[in-house]
Amino acid sequence: MLVVHHPDQALHDPALVFRTGKFIDQPDRAERYRIFLDTMRRDAHQIVEAPLQGLEPIIDVHDKDYVAFLQTVYARWSANPDYGPEVIPNVHPTHRMHRKPTELLGELGWYSNSTSCPITAGTWPAAYASAQVAVHGADRVAATGTSAYALCRPPGHHAFPDLMTGVCFLNNAAIGAHRLTRTYGKAAIVDIDVHHGNGTQFIFWERADVLFCSIHVDPRLGAPYYAGYADETGAGPGTGLTFNQPLPWATDDAPWLDAVDAALARVRAFAPGAFVVSLGFDASEHDPVATFKITNEGFVQAGRKFAALRLPTLLVQEGGYLSPHLGRHLHSFFRGFEGA
Ligand SMILES: [Zn+2]
């Protein structure tokens, strides 16, 4: 397997996030990047560093003003000597407020919906590098007609065109999928991160050329709460091309793999030229988010099922957080994917 990464991805590493009335350990530590890379090195995959190719592939999916904001927000924040060490919003518009201000705190709230995306000096270079990993991964898939693993971190599937949320800044999977449509016409995405891929869903909601399927914890019971319901099926030219399968808390391998089969049946019916997996491992029985009970054997089976499509495939890393088992999940998935 070709593994694409960039060392700048480790530059974003805030230690804490504010949640449940206190600062708790940040789930998306730079250590995740090192674990994924070490695992793929140990398993003797081919490792390449992504070239940095500029903003164009990013603003194909994201709003220019949002990208410019991400590039400059840390410098603007740091110009205030009495502000804290990390950029953290404290006010947001709701569904009843629709005007965008220019003052920093107001603008920060406009482009975010929670405290889950603290920003440091290294955040933009890391998010930019993570997106470039998806871009280069997609380009290698398109050039060879085979598959590539985009070791993206920070993850991306919660990011909207103009919104950071859920430890995501730029939507790597959407950037990669959009890029693949230029070569293949149609692309299908299956998102197996335990959280609904709300940003990806929004980006392709009205598009006829991208199928989006997500398997995740029922949003009535868990984040991201406000999207991911089974009755959300797309609109306009994208009607019927969003397929959500919310599952209950503590879902284990058998029903989860049935949902993978149901998603892959939709993919086959859609007949895309390329396939993208939003590859989260936070559905694991060992993940600190403690939501589903998927075993390593479940990840082997999922890998096997994805490979059986025999499509050019871009595998984009999403969630999956620090535990002694994290590298093993990645290893297991690729044992299935490459052994198929
Ligand atoms: Zn997740």
Residues whose N, C-alpha, C, O or C-beta is under 5 A from the ligand:
A	BS01	ZN	D193 V194 H195 G280 D282 G319
